[in-house]
Amino acid sequence: MVKFREPTDREINTEITRLERLLRSYKMDDKTKAWVKDEINRLSGELTRRENEKEQKKADRKGKVKRSQHSA
């Protein structure tokens, strides 16, 4: 079985940019245009979720450091 890695934030940003360029430069029917917009929203949501997880982890680490300093 092949394992796929998660795309990096940079790769997701590149894909979002590519899709936005598609919207501007090519004539598409409404169904395709809606799919591209949905895909952009999905990828943007994924980036936001990752950023929130990173912030949460950072806050958790800071909380652990503060607790250990108080007990010392």
N, C-alpha and C positions, 0 to 999 in steps of 0.2 A: 504494500500500500504506500502511496506517495503522500508525503506530508507537505502541505503548502504553508508558507510563512505568511504572517500578517503583513500587509503593505505598510510602509513607513508613512509618517505624516507628510513628508515631502512628496512621495509618490501619489498620495491621495490629492494633495494640492495641485500637482501636475495634471492629474486626471480631471479635476474640477475645471481648471483653466482650459483644458482641451475641449471639454464639453461646452463651456461658455463660448469659446470661439466657434464651435459648430453652430450654435444658435444664431450667431451674428452673420456668419458667412454663407450658409447654405439655406436654400429654400426647402422647407419640409412641410409635410402635412401636419395637421393638428395633433394626430395621435403620436407621431414621432416626437414632435416638439414637447408634448406633455411628458413623454417618457424621459426625455433628456432633462427636463426641469425636475422631475421626480428623482432622477439619479443624482443630480447636483445636490438636491436637498438631503438625500440619504447620505451622501459622502460628507456633506457639511455637518450633519448630525453626528456621524461617526467621529469626525475631528473634535467636535464639541464634547462628546462623551469622553474621549481620550484625555482631553485637556482637563476636564473635571476630575477624572480619576487621578491624574498626575497631581493636581492641586490637593486632592484629598490625602494622597499618600504623603505629600510634603507636610501637610498639616499634622498628620498622624505621627510622622517622624519628629516634628518639632514638639509635639505633646509628650512623646516618650522622653525626649532629652530633658524637658523641663521637669518631668516627674522624677527622673533619676538625679537631677541636680538637687532637688528639694530633699530627697532622702539621704543624700550624702553629707 
